[in-house]
Amino acid sequence: MSETWEIYLHKRAAKFLNKRTLTDKQRLLEKIGLLADYPNPQLDVKKLVGQADSYRLRVGDYRIIF
């Protein structure tokens, strides 16, 4: 049984996301939505070196830090 997490976007992240193309925005939002069911083996998630409890999700040329 997996946990479900709440997703909050930082104001700067939302502003950045709104400036992306519709295709990029949809792809990023889809992956962000999948983070609610983290850990998810379909996602390319790696721990950030030197950061306590920080991870990154790679989506094409973009990185989602959580």
N, C-alpha and C positions, 0 to 999 in steps of 0.2 A: 504494500500500500504506500503510495507516494503522497507527499505533502503538497499542498497548493499554496503558492506565495502570492502576495499582492505586488503589483508592479506600479511604481511611481516614476514619472519622468521629471528630471530636473528641468527648470525653466529654460536653461540654455540648450538642453537636449531637444526639447519640444520645438524651440525656435529653429534649431539646426534641421530637424526632421521636416519641418514645414517648407524648407527651402529646397528639398530634394525633389527629383522628378517623381511623378506618380508611381512609376514602376519601382524605383528604389524605395520609396516610402512604403508601398505595399509589402515589399520583400522584408524590409526592416521590421515593420509592425508585426508581420507574421512570426518572425523569429523571436521578437520580444514577447509575444503572446505565448510562445512555447516555453519561455523561461519560467512561467507560472508553475509549470510541472517539473521544475528542475529537481533532481538530475534527469536529463533526457539523453539517452545514448545517440540520438540523431544529431545532436548539436555539437559543433566544434568548439568546445569550452576548454580553456586551460587556465590554470592558476597563474596569477601575476607574480613574478619573482620579486621578492623584497617587499611585498604588500601582504599584510595579514588579512586573511579572508576576503581577498579581492580576486575576481575572475574576469575573463574576457571571452566574448562570443564573437567569432569572426563571421561576417556576412559580406562576402565579396571583398571589396576594398575597404569596408567599414569595420570598426571594432566597437562592440557594445560592452562597456565596463560595468560590472555589478559586483 
